[in-house]
Amino acid sequence: METTPQTLIKISDTKMASSSSYNSPCAACKFLRRKCMPGCIFAPYFPPEEPQKFANVHKIFGASNVTKLLNDLLPHQREDAVNSLAYEAEARVRDPVYGCVGAISYLQRQVHKLQKELDAANADLIRFAYSNSNNNNNNNDNNNDRNQNSSSPASMQGIIIPPLPSPTTTTTDHFVTGFYQPSDDNVISHQLIHQPSYPFIPWNNDMVNVDQRGGGGGHLDQGNNNI
Amino acid sequence: MPTYSRCAACKYLRKKCPSDCIFSPYFPLNNPRRFENVHKIYGAGNIARMIQKIPVHLREHAIDSLHFEAHCRVEDPVYGCVKIISQLQAELNWAQNQLVKTQAEIALVLNIYGPKEEPFSDLQVNEEDDSCDIGYHNFQPNNYGLQPFDPSVLGYGLS
């Protein structure tokens, strides 16, 4: 099953809180100690049963910033946006220094480690299959059987070798250590965002300055790394 | 003629930049977009408050990570950097499945032909440098039905 942001972010309760409940204001209005009016922008996404959710979001982003963010989105996008904000806020509350970035870095290391193991396993498979197929070919030659294709390791008796996955990184080879390294500059690579695999976070000195690009997405030029 | 330069934050906020400005070490004047992104998502007040609670030697790291998250959020207002976590988890799941499949195939080959050589996959994979370990394996952010980030659920016996 493909993991998408939608599946990553699930709401525990699919019901949305009433925006004009006489019984309980939404968690946001309760936290802000104000009347929860009909049409409250927070009410559908911050039910009164989850006060900590809004508390975290408010602590990190602030109510007005969240309002601005939500107002810039279409209504069907707001639920996921709020949940991703809540996720980030909680990560930041738990780890004030690295927040979600720590999680990303950890996952990168795990993916890298697993990829190494996978490469080793694939190498084993090829090696075993090839050496065994060669032994078979030698045996067949000894028996004057010329039907085997001795020049090709493909005569592997029906053994399927999975294709070696290839990372799609372009300039991030030097980032394969995969974790934060103290840098003398404050730049972050933008390539992380657009690469579907191996999106290493480049924290070392070879990063490009995302803010020195002309705007919009896409690849960046290698810029000066200034502090 | 005396000259003084403001940091990018104070210039953006149109105020004087004092000598002990909390933003100036992390928001240089030559990189205005850095503060713009961070201010747009978090707000200057929140940033200042967060920085003050962090030890000085970690503040640069914190600002870098905040900038990264803010940039992700500006680029993708719906999912921000959570999308990256999702992609990484998908990659992890895929790699895990592939490894299981490959190991099954190796077992099949060995079963049919018997072992002839030592496998590479028994070699020790280099452990990560412990200095990089920020103890994130203890992170369990799930509170509201969000996909837990607890690494132990990733499924491959990762430590």
Interface residues (C-beta under 8 A of the other chain):
Chain A: E2 T3 T4 P5 T7 L8 I9 K10 I11 S12 D13 E50 Q52 K53 I60 F61 G62 S64 N65 L69 D72 L73 Q77 D80 A81 N83 S84 L85 A86 Y87 E88 E90 A91 R92 R94 D95 P96 V97 Y98 G99 C100 V101 G102 A103 I104 S105 Y106 L107 Q108 R109 Q110 V111 K113 L114 Q115 K116 E117 L118 A120 A121 N122 A123 D124 L125 R127 F128 A129 S131 N132 N135 Q157 I159 I160 I161 P162 P165 T177 F179 Y180 P182 S183 N186 I188 H190 L192 I193 P196 S197 Y198 P199 I201 W203 N209 V210 D211 Q212 G217 N226 I227
Chain B: Y26 P28 N30 N31 P32 R33 R34 N37 K40 I41 Y42 G43 G45 N46 M50 K53 I54 L58 E60 H61 A62 I63 D64 S65 L66 H67 F68 E69 H71 C72 R73 E75 D76 P77 V78 Y79 G80 C81 V82 K83 I84 I85 S86 Q87 L88 Q89 A90 E91 L92 N93 A95 Q96 Q98 L99 K101 T102 Q103 E105 I106 L108 V109 L110 I112 Y113 P115 K116 E117 P119 F120 S121 L123 V125 E128 D129 C132 I134 Y136 H137 F139 P141 N143 Y144 G145 L146 Q147 F149 P151 L154 Y156 L158
